[in-house]
């Protein structure tokens, strides 16, 4: 089964969708897909579907949704197939599991992120950039964009989005080390607008502008961010961002270096690492 969750939910057998149209069975499938190969407990599924106010019939209704999903699988499976619907959507002690051999796009994203982060830490920015570009290309929109989100799915989608932002930070870091600051300006400007309190994005934009010979614009980015942080959060920019600001004011030669080990070159870095799966 092919499973994709980094965008609208996709679950296909032999290139045929098995995603139900009804909202709650779709929620069940999405939660099982995110934990493919692992048991999702009945209590977790009930909490996802109904939160703190499950109806008295909730356990029986959940079983109905499981049967509906299995019927959907049976319409696609070859009657001569060794594996039946109950072998794919398995009943396990305390819950259910989706037994699929193929890794989901979320698992592939995490694998590429870990490899890209490792390459970045080992000082191989070209490889890091390649891997992280591949990871981010797996996203087709917000995770589970067409699925109703309950408490359990909210935790998972927030985690995935945080990992996506971490991968984006790392990919930009790798591209900056490769001297691609001019090509990044448009993307960084858009990201700074979308995330007006995101210090990492603003730090990259400030450095890219500085390296493009626009130090006054870089200082303007800092002023706007500082105003936003004070207005929204009543706080000053982080110490590391203040150090970058001071380095730009004094035209520190280290800011021109693409080597993060150059003098002062690592003081301002705000790079984040994706959380483990």
C-alpha positions in Angstrom: 0.0 0.0 0.0 1.2 3.5 -0.9 0.6 6.0 1.9 1.2 9.7 1.7 0.3 12.1 4.5 2.4 15.2 3.6 -0.5 16.9 2.0 -4.0 15.5 1.3 -4.3 11.9 2.5 -3.4 9.2 -0.1 -3.8 5.5 0.5 -3.6 3.3 -2.6 -3.6 -0.4 -3.4 -2.5 -1.2 -6.9 -2.9 2.5 -7.8 -6.5 2.5 -6.6 -7.5 4.8 -3.7 -8.9 3.2 -0.5 -9.5 6.5 1.2 -13.1 6.7 2.4 -15.2 9.8 1.7 -16.8 9.9 5.1 -15.0 12.1 7.6 -14.6 9.8 10.7 -13.4 6.7 8.8 -10.9 8.9 7.0 -9.7 10.1 10.4 -9.2 6.5 11.5 -7.3 5.6 8.4 -5.1 8.8 8.7 -4.1 8.0 12.3 -3.4 4.3 11.4 -1.4 5.5 8.4 0.8 7.8 10.5 1.6 4.9 12.8 1.9 2.3 10.0 3.2 -1.0 11.4 2.5 0.0 15.0 -0.6 -0.5 17.2 -2.9 2.4 17.7 -5.0 1.8 20.8 -8.7 1.9 20.9 -8.6 4.6 23.5 -6.4 6.8 21.2 -8.8 6.3 18.3 -11.8 7.1 20.5 -10.1 10.2 21.8 -9.3 11.3 18.2 -12.8 10.8 17.0 -14.8 12.2 19.9 -12.5 13.9 22.4 -13.9 14.2 25.9 -17.5 13.5 24.9 -17.7 10.1 23.3 -21.2 8.7 22.8 -22.2 5.6 24.7 -22.0 3.7 21.4 -18.5 4.9 20.5 -16.7 1.5 20.7 -19.3 -0.1 18.5 -19.2 2.8 16.1 -15.4 2.5 15.9 -15.7 -1.2 15.0 -18.2 -0.2 12.3 -15.6 2.2 10.8 -12.9 -0.5 10.9 -15.3 -2.8 9.0 -16.0 -0.1 6.4 -12.2 0.4 5.9 -11.8 -3.4 5.4 -14.6 -3.5 2.9 -12.9 -0.7 1.0 -9.7 -2.7 1.0 -11.6 -5.9 -0.2 -12.9 -4.0 -3.3 -9.4 -3.5 -4.4 -7.6 -6.6 -3.4 -7.2 -9.5 -5.9 -9.5 -12.4 -4.6 -6.5 -14.7 -5.1 -4.2 -12.5 -3.0 -2.5 -14.2 -0.1 -3.3 -11.2 2.2 -6.8 -10.3 2.9 -8.3 -7.0 4.4 -7.8 -8.3 8.0 -4.1 -9.0 7.2 -3.6 -5.3 6.1 -5.8 -3.6 8.7 -5.0 -5.9 11.6 -6.7 -6.3 15.0 -4.1 -6.3 17.7 -4.2 -6.5 21.5 -5.8 -3.3 22.6 -6.2 -1.7 19.2 -5.5 -1.9 15.4 -2.5 -1.6 13.1 -2.0 -1.0 9.4 0.5 -3.6 8.2 2.1 -2.2 5.1 5.6 -3.0 3.7 6.1 0.3 1.9 7.3 3.3 3.9 5.1 6.4 4.0 6.2 9.7 2.7 6.5 10.9 6.3 9.0 8.1 7.0 11.0 8.9 3.9 10.9 12.6 4.8 12.4 11.8 8.3 15.1 9.5 6.8 16.2 12.3 4.3 16.1 14.9 7.1 18.3 12.9 9.4 20.8 12.2 6.5 20.8 15.9 5.5 21.3 17.1 9.0 24.2 14.6 9.5 25.8 15.9 6.3 25.4 19.5 7.4 27.0 18.7 10.8 29.9 16.9 9.0 30.6 19.9 6.8 29.2 18.5 3.5 26.8 21.3 2.6 26.3 20.2 -1.0 25.1 16.8 0.0 23.0 18.3 2.8 21.3 20.6 0.4 20.6 17.8 -2.0 19.0 15.6 0.6 17.0 18.3 2.3 15.7 19.6 -1.1 14.5 16.0 -1.7 12.9 15.8 1.8 11.0 19.1 1.3 9.9 18.2 -2.2 7.8 15.4 -0.6 5.4 18.0 0.8 2.3 18.6 -1.3 0.6 21.0 1.2 -0.2 21.0 4.9 -0.1 17.5 6.4 -3.5 15.7 6.1 -4.9 18.8 4.5 -8.2 17.0 3.7 -8.7 15.2 7.0 -10.7 16.4 10.0 -8.2 16.8 12.8 -8.8 15.6 16.3 -6.5 15.7 19.3 -4.2 12.8 18.3 -3.9 13.9 14.7 -3.2 17.5 15.9 -0.2 16.3 17.9 1.1 14.5 14.8 0.5 17.3 12.3 2.2 19.8 14.6 5.2 17.5 14.9 5.4 17.1 11.2 5.1 20.8 10.6 7.9 21.5 13.1 10.1 19.0 11.4 9.3 20.6 8.0 10.4 24.0 9.4 13.5 22.4 10.9 14.4 20.9 7.5 13.7 24.2 5.8 16.1 26.0 8.2 18.8 23.4 7.6 18.4 23.5 3.8 18.7 27.3 3.8 21.7 27.0 6.0 23.3 24.5 3.6 22.5 26.7 0.6 24.0 29.7 2.4 27.2 27.8 3.0 27.3 27.1 -0.7 27.1 30.8 -1.5 23.6 30.8 -2.9 22.5 33.9 -0.9 21.4 35.8 -4.0 19.1 33.0 -5.2 17.7 32.7 -1.7 16.6 36.4 -1.3 13.1 36.0 -2.7 12.3 32.9 -0.7 13.7 34.3 2.5 11.8 37.6 2.0 8.5 35.6 1.6 9.3 33.4 4.6 10.0 36.4 6.8 6.6 37.8 5.8 4.9 34.5 6.5 6.7 34.1 9.9 7.2 37.6 11.3 8.5 36.3 14.6 10.7 33.5 13.3 14.3 34.5 14.2 16.1 31.9 12.2 14.4 33.0 8.9 15.2 36.7 9.7 18.8 35.8 10.6 19.3 34.1 7.2 17.6 37.0 5.4 19.8 39.5 7.2 23.0 37.6 6.3 21.8 37.1 2.6 21.1 40.8 2.3 24.5 41.7 3.8 26.3 39.4 1.4 24.4 40.9 -1.5 25.8 44.3 -0.6 22.7 45.6 1.1 23.6 46.1 4.8 21.1 48.9 5.3 18.3 46.5 4.2 19.7 43.8 6.6 19.6 46.3 9.5 16.0 47.2 8.5 15.0 43.5 8.8 16.4 43.5 12.3 14.5 46.6 13.3 11.2 45.3 12.0 11.7 41.9 13.8 12.7 43.7 17.0 9.5 45.9 16.9 7.4 42.8 16.2 8.9 40.8 19.1 8.5 43.7 21.5 4.9 44.4 20.4 3.7 40.7 20.2 5.8 39.0 22.9 7.3 41.9 25.0 10.8 40.5 24.5 14.0 41.5 22.8 15.7 39.5 20.0 17.8 36.6 21.2 21.5 37.2 22.1 22.7 35.4 19.0 20.5 37.6 16.7 21.8 40.7 18.5 25.4 39.5 17.8 24.6 39.2 14.1 23.1 42.7 14.2 26.3 44.0 15.8 28.5 42.1 13.3 26.6 43.8 10.4 27.1 47.2 12.0 30.8 46.7 12.3 31.1 45.0 8.9 32.7 41.9 10.4 34.7 40.2 7.7 33.6 36.8 9.1 30.1 37.4 7.8 31.5 37.0 4.2 32.8 33.6 5.0 30.8 30.5 4.0 32.8 28.5 6.5 30.7 28.2 9.8 33.9 27.7 11.7 35.3 31.0 10.7 35.9 33.5 13.6 32.5 34.6 14.8 30.8 32.7 12.0 28.8 30.4 14.3 27.7 32.9 17.0 24.5 34.0 15.3 23.4 30.6 14.0 19.9 29.8 15.2 19.6 26.5 13.3 17.1 24.0 14.7 17.1 20.2 14.3 13.9 18.3 13.5 12.5 16.4 16.4 12.8 12.6 16.2 9.9 10.6 14.8 
